């Protein structure tokens, strides 16, 4: 019985083709022709994407930043300074013993909660 060769037959026209030469060299040196360019692309992409990611987080930090206590108290107000003693005396000046409970007017069709 005849023994077949392990090498595939390539015609003379295929040997002049770039793809055929690349395939032949790829079989001999797979890391140099595939692995090294792939790893180079991955490393280069990390260097390119790092500044882009930094810009993204810097923009987010400009929008969302830590507020001081005075800024928290001034949000939504006219910037009035809060003094605890002043608030105490202002509350003490009100008559807290004389008040009347009033029901909130309900919308039409809304249950008023009375059984």
C-alpha positions in Angstrom: 0.0 0.0 0.0 1.2 3.5 -0.9 2.2 6.0 1.8 0.7 9.5 1.3 2.8 12.5 1.9 2.0 14.7 4.9 2.4 17.9 2.9 -0.5 19.2 0.8 -0.1 19.8 -2.9 0.1 23.4 -3.8 0.1 24.5 -7.4 2.7 26.9 -8.8 0.0 29.6 -9.2 -0.9 29.4 -5.5 2.7 29.7 -4.3 3.0 33.2 -5.8 -0.1 34.4 -4.0 0.4 36.5 -0.7 -2.3 34.4 1.1 -0.6 31.1 0.3 2.8 32.4 1.4 1.4 33.7 4.6 -0.4 30.4 5.3 2.8 28.5 4.7 4.8 30.8 7.0 2.0 30.7 9.6 2.3 26.9 9.9 6.0 27.3 10.6 5.9 30.4 12.9 2.4 30.8 14.4 3.3 33.0 17.3 5.3 35.5 15.2 2.7 35.9 12.6 -0.5 35.7 14.7 0.2 35.8 18.4 2.6 38.7 18.5 0.5 41.1 16.4 -2.6 40.1 18.4 -0.9 40.9 21.8 0.6 44.1 20.3 -2.9 45.2 19.3 -4.3 44.5 22.8 -1.4 46.4 24.6 -1.7 49.4 22.2 -5.4 49.5 22.6 -5.0 49.7 26.4 -2.7 52.7 26.1 -5.1 54.4 23.7 -8.2 53.8 25.8 -6.7 54.8 29.2 -6.8 58.5 28.5 -10.3 58.2 27.0 -11.5 56.5 30.2 -9.8 59.1 32.4 -11.7 61.9 30.5 -15.0 60.0 31.1 -14.4 59.8 34.9 -13.1 63.4 35.1 -16.3 64.7 33.4 -18.4 62.6 35.8 -16.4 64.0 38.8 -17.1 67.6 37.6 -20.9 66.9 37.5 -21.0 65.0 40.8 -18.8 66.5 43.6 -18.8 66.5 47.4 -20.7 69.4 48.9 -19.7 71.2 52.1 -22.2 71.4 55.0 -23.0 75.1 54.2 -23.7 74.2 50.5 -26.1 71.4 51.7 -28.1 73.8 53.8 -28.2 76.4 51.1 -29.5 74.1 48.4 -33.0 75.1 47.3 -33.0 78.2 49.6 -31.9 81.7 49.3 -28.6 80.9 51.1 -29.9 81.7 54.5 -27.5 80.8 57.3 -28.9 78.5 59.9 -28.2 79.1 63.6 -29.5 76.6 66.1 -30.2 79.2 68.8 -32.2 81.3 66.4 -34.3 78.3 65.2 -35.0 77.4 68.9 -36.2 80.9 69.8 -38.2 81.1 66.6 -40.0 77.8 67.4 -40.5 78.8 71.0 -42.2 82.0 70.0 -45.0 80.1 68.3 -48.0 79.0 70.3 -47.7 75.2 70.1 -50.5 74.5 72.6 -53.2 76.2 70.6 -53.7 74.4 67.3 -56.5 72.8 65.3 -56.3 69.6 63.3 -57.6 70.0 59.7 -58.3 67.3 57.2 -56.7 67.5 53.8 -59.2 67.9 51.0 -59.3 64.8 48.9 -59.4 64.6 45.1 -62.7 63.6 43.4 -63.0 59.8 43.5 -60.3 59.4 46.1 -61.0 57.4 49.3 -61.1 59.7 52.3 -60.1 56.9 54.7 -63.3 57.1 56.8 -65.0 53.8 57.4 
